[in-house]
Amino acid sequence: MAEKVSVEEVAEAMYKMVKDTMGLKKWKASDLQKAAIELFGEERCDKNLCKEAIRELVNSGRLVYTYFGGSFLEIPHREGAQND
């Protein structure tokens, strides 16, 4: 059996997916979860591991939930005054 990936590895991969498609795609938590399982393989990554990774990303402030006709995960937007 293949060794499970760590929560941190899954979180980094998820963050990269969201960052790389920012402005092009909005990610639902379930879509992000499916993409991570596909990336790492079902034997190395499962739904619970993905949920933990999403929780870690949201709790750390790297991703936020937004709502626009559905719940999506996005990188927090910076206000105009914060852009340096």
Backbone as CSV, one residue per row, in Angstrom:
resi,resn,N_x,N_y,N_z,CA_x,CA_y,CA_z,C_x,C_y,C_z
1,MET,0.836,-1.192,0.000,0.000,0.000,0.000,0.874,1.247,0.000
2,ALA,0.479,2.225,-0.774,1.246,3.465,-0.887,1.123,4.284,0.393
3,GLU,2.172,5.018,0.692,2.193,5.849,1.895,1.286,7.063,1.713
4,LYS,0.506,7.367,2.740,-0.405,8.531,2.698,0.408,9.821,2.621
5,VAL,-0.157,10.798,1.943,0.476,12.117,1.900,0.090,12.868,3.172
6,SER,0.854,13.879,3.527,0.564,14.642,4.735,-0.506,15.704,4.450
7,VAL,-1.127,16.177,5.510,-2.122,17.240,5.396,-1.482,18.476,4.776
8,GLU,-0.236,18.759,5.155,0.465,19.928,4.639,0.686,19.833,3.129
9,GLU,1.042,18.627,2.641,1.245,18.442,1.206,-0.053,18.663,0.434
10,VAL,-1.140,18.133,0.956,-2.441,18.295,0.311,-2.846,19.763,0.336
11,ALA,-2.641,20.432,1.478,-2.990,21.848,1.608,-2.204,22.689,0.603
12,GLU,-0.914,22.425,0.461,-0.093,23.175,-0.490,-0.573,22.964,-1.922
13,ALA,-0.900,21.723,-2.270,-1.376,21.418,-3.614,-2.707,22.123,-3.881
14,MET,-3.599,22.118,-2.889,-4.897,22.787,-3.037,-4.715,24.292,-3.199
15,TYR,-3.851,24.871,-2.388,-3.594,26.308,-2.470,-3.058,26.674,-3.856
16,LYS,-2.147,25.849,-4.369,-1.568,26.101,-5.694,-2.654,26.011,-6.771
17,MET,-3.558,25.038,-6.653,-4.646,24.902,-7.632,-5.502,26.170,-7.653
18,VAL,-5.858,26.659,-6.467,-6.705,27.848,-6.374,-5.948,29.066,-6.896
19,LYS,-4.685,29.200,-6.508,-3.882,30.352,-6.923,-3.669,30.369,-8.432
20,ASP,-3.370,29.216,-9.011,-3.085,29.132,-10.448,-4.308,29.412,-11.314
21,THR,-5.498,29.206,-10.762,-6.721,29.413,-11.552,-7.519,30.618,-11.067
22,MET,-6.894,31.460,-10.245,-7.572,32.629,-9.696,-8.079,33.525,-10.831
23,GLY,-9.342,33.899,-10.770,-9.944,34.729,-11.793,-10.502,33.933,-12.969
24,LEU,-10.119,32.675,-13.074,-10.595,31.823,-14.159,-11.633,30.811,-13.684
25,LYS,-11.473,30.364,-12.461,-12.336,29.321,-11.936,-12.601,29.565,-10.466
26,LYS,-13.826,29.264,-10.045,-14.163,29.297,-8.627,-14.235,27.846,-8.153
27,TRP,-13.594,27.558,-7.035,-13.513,26.196,-6.529,-14.523,25.960,-5.412
28,LYS,-15.384,24.978,-5.586,-16.204,24.491,-4.487,-15.311,23.549,-3.690
29,ALA,-15.599,23.404,-2.401,-14.792,22.526,-1.558,-14.779,21.106,-2.121
30,SER,-15.925,20.635,-2.596,-16.001,19.266,-3.122,-15.169,19.109,-4.399
31,ASP,-15.131,20.141,-5.244,-14.330,20.074,-6.475,-12.838,20.063,-6.146
32,LEU,-12.465,20.843,-5.163,-11.069,20.891,-4.729,-10.655,19.542,-4.144
33,GLN,-11.553,18.961,-3.390,-11.331,17.647,-2.789,-11.135,16.586,-3.879
34,LYS,-12.001,16.571,-4.883,-11.893,15.604,-5.986,-10.592,15.790,-6.749
35,ALA,-10.204,17.038,-6.990,-8.964,17.323,-7.727,-7.740,16.824,-6.960
36,ALA,-7.741,17.005,-5.637,-6.613,16.557,-4.817,-6.529,15.029,-4.800
37,ILE,-7.680,14.369,-4.698,-7.692,12.899,-4.697,-7.201,12.384,-6.049
38,GLU,-7.595,13.057,-7.114,-7.138,12.669,-8.447,-5.637,12.893,-8.592
39,LEU,-5.141,13.990,-8.048,-3.722,14.324,-8.127,-2.851,13.303,-7.386
40,PHE,-3.234,12.985,-6.158,-2.420,12.097,-5.319,-2.794,10.624,-5.439
41,GLY,-3.998,10.335,-5.914,-4.459,8.952,-6.005,-5.275,8.569,-4.780
42,GLU,-6.283,7.737,-4.998,-7.194,7.357,-3.911,-6.500,6.600,-2.784
43,GLU,-5.437,5.865,-3.107,-4.749,5.089,-2.069,-3.877,5.959,-1.172
44,ARG,-3.537,7.168,-1.629,-2.679,8.056,-0.839,-3.418,9.223,-0.203
45,CYS,-4.608,9.540,-0.703,-5.350,10.721,-0.250,-6.835,10.383,-0.212
46,ASP,-7.507,10.739,0.894,-8.938,10.467,0.998,-9.695,11.741,1.380
47,LYS,-11.030,11.627,1.453,-11.873,12.796,1.744,-11.541,13.437,3.082
48,ASN,-11.300,12.622,4.102,-11.006,13.170,5.427,-9.709,13.978,5.429
49,LEU,-8.711,13.481,4.721,-7.439,14.203,4.614,-7.657,15.537,3.908
50,CYS,-8.486,15.524,2.857,-8.794,16.754,2.122,-9.543,17.747,3.000
51,LYS,-10.485,17.256,3.787,-11.242,18.140,4.686,-10.310,18.793,5.703
52,GLU,-9.364,18.015,6.219,-8.389,18.570,7.168,-7.541,19.648,6.500
53,ALA,-7.128,19.394,5.259,-6.300,20.362,4.526,-7.069,21.655,4.276
54,ILE,-8.336,21.538,3.886,-9.166,22.731,3.666,-9.338,23.495,4.970
55,ARG,-9.597,22.774,6.051,-9.755,23.409,7.370,-8.486,24.172,7.744
56,GLU,-7.326,23.567,7.483,-6.047,24.216,7.800,-5.861,25.494,6.964
57,LEU,-6.199,25.420,5.674,-6.054,26.587,4.805,-6.988,27.726,5.227
58,VAL,-8.210,27.401,5.605,-9.172,28.426,6.023,-8.782,29.003,7.387
59,ASN,-8.409,28.136,8.325,-8.038,28.601,9.663,-6.785,29.474,9.639
60,SER,-5.880,29.204,8.703,-4.655,30.006,8.617,-4.881,31.301,7.835
61,GLY,-6.051,31.428,7.182,-6.351,32.635,6.427,-5.829,32.622,5.004
62,ARG,-5.249,31.510,4.575,-4.733,31.434,3.200,-5.863,31.336,2.190
63,LEU,-6.976,30.706,2.575,-8.168,30.647,1.746,-9.359,31.106,2.573
64,VAL,-10.359,31.653,1.910,-11.590,32.058,2.590,-12.781,31.510,1.809
65,TYR,-13.861,31.288,2.528,-15.110,30.915,1.875,-15.791,32.183,1.394
66,THR,-16.279,32.157,0.158,-17.073,33.254,-0.372,-18.405,32.664,-0.810
67,TYR,-19.395,33.502,-0.907,-20.703,33.020,-1.327,-21.225,33.885,-2.462
68,PHE,-21.483,33.250,-3.599,-22.077,33.932,-4.739,-22.891,32.894,-5.499
69,GLY,-24.107,32.647,-5.008,-24.948,31.616,-5.598,-24.481,30.219,-5.233
70,GLY,-23.518,30.123,-4.378,-22.942,28.868,-3.912,-21.721,29.200,-3.073
71,SER,-21.229,28.236,-2.352,-20.091,28.446,-1.475,-18.797,28.058,-2.204
72,PHE,-17.841,28.970,-2.231,-16.587,28.743,-2.944,-15.397,29.058,-2.046
73,LEU,-14.256,28.453,-2.373,-13.005,28.745,-1.677,-12.145,29.610,-2.591
74,GLU,-11.661,30.723,-2.035,-10.828,31.646,-2.810,-9.700,32.181,-1.944
75,ILE,-8.700,32.737,-2.614,-7.635,33.452,-1.909,-8.235,34.789,-1.483
76,PRO,-8.005,35.223,-0.257,-8.603,36.492,0.197,-8.207,37.654,-0.710
77,HIS,-9.194,38.488,-1.036,-8.934,39.672,-1.857,-8.306,40.747,-0.994
78,ARG,-7.397,41.495,-1.590,-6.783,42.613,-0.869,-7.469,43.883,-1.301
79,GLU,-7.727,44.739,-0.363,-8.342,46.035,-0.654,-7.333,46.922,-1.351
80,GLY,-7.821,47.891,-2.096,-6.959,48.788,-2.861,-5.884,49.461,-2.041
81,ALA,-6.206,49.882,-0.823,-5.244,50.575,0.032,-4.146,49.644,0.494
82,GLN,-4.397,48.328,0.477,-3.391,47.382,0.947,-2.390,47.016,-0.129
83,ASN,-2.727,47.278,-1.402,-1.798,46.927,-2.485,-0.633,47.887,-2.494
84,ASP,0.536,47.346,-2.321,1.757,48.183,-2.298,2.583,47.930,-3.512
